[in-house]
Amino acid sequence: MISDFYTQTAVILNYSTSTGDYWSTSTGGHWDTEQSIKAAVNLLNSNERYIGDKNQLLADYKMYCAPTTILSQDSRVRWDGDTFDVVEIPKNTLQRDHHLRVLLRRRYV
């Protein structure tokens, strides 16, 4: 069963428009801890990119989790001490009843 591979714990943080700005790393006020889930998280790639006038290292990850996990592209995922942006939830994965594949991005400034 695919859920046997979910050996890591991740926390889904959902964005609330009540206070704060979107890019804050704080979980208080506008980033609410929605749920702690079991998942499998793997590094896809990392590279150096210029964003605006800053040079940043971006690392892309993929996360597999149960199809009942509630998240959106406004969500963030906290895993292994880091916070990741949800980049994409591919539509073809939403039609599967056995797992979600979520693409994540970690920013290192």
N, C-alpha and C positions, 0 to 999 in steps of 0.2 A: 504494500500500500504506500502511496506517495507521502502520506503524512508521517511515515517512519523516518523520512529524511529531514523533517522539521526539528532539528536538534538545538536551534538557537532561539533566544528570546529577544523579541523586538517590541518597542512601544510605539503605537500609532498616536501621533499628535495632530489633532484637527484644528484648523484655523477658525477663530471666532472673531467677528467684526466688532466686538464690543469695545476693545481698547487696543492701543499699540499699533505698530506698523508691521507690515507683512514680513520684513526681513529680520526682525528681532530674533535673537537666539534664546530669549527667555521663554520659559514654559508657563509663567504666571500671567494671568489676565487674558491674553488673547490666544495662547497656545494651550489647549486643554488636553490632558492625558485621557485619551478615549479608551484605549484598551491595550493590554499586554497580550501578545500573541506568540505562538511558536512558528518559526519560519526557518528557511534555509537562505542565507545571504552569501553571495559570491562576488568577487571583484571581476568586472568585465575588462576595464582598461583605465589607464590614467595618462594624462598628458598636460602639457603646459599651454595655456591659451591667454591671449590678451582680451580682457573684457574692460571696455572703456579705456582708461589710461593705466590700468593695473595689470600686472602679470600674475595670473593665478594658476594653481595646480588644481585640476578638476579630476576627480576619480568617479567613474561610473560603475555602479553595482547592479546586480539583479537580485530580487528577492522573490522566493516562492512561498506562498502561504495558502491557507484554507480559503475556498471560494466565499465563505461567509464573512470574511474580513471586511469591515466597513472603512473605506478610505477613498480619497479623491485626489485630483492633481493639486489641490490646495493643502493636502496633508503633508506632514513630515514624519520621518521614521527615526527613532533613536535606537541605535544598535551598537554594541561594543564601545560605548563611551562617546560616540560621534552622532551628530544629527545630520540627516540626509533629506534633500528635497525629493519629492515624488516627481519624476520627470514624465513618466508615461505609464499608463495602464493599457496595454494593447487591447483593442476591441475583441480580437479573436480569443483572448484569454478569458474575457467576461462570459463567453458562451460555454465554456467548459464547466463541468460540475465537480471537477476533482482538484483544481488549484487555480490560483491567480499568479501571474508573472508580472512583477512590478519593477520598472526601471527607476533606479535611484541615482542621485548625484551628490557627492561630498565636495564642498568647496574648501580649499586650503588657501588662506590669504597670506 
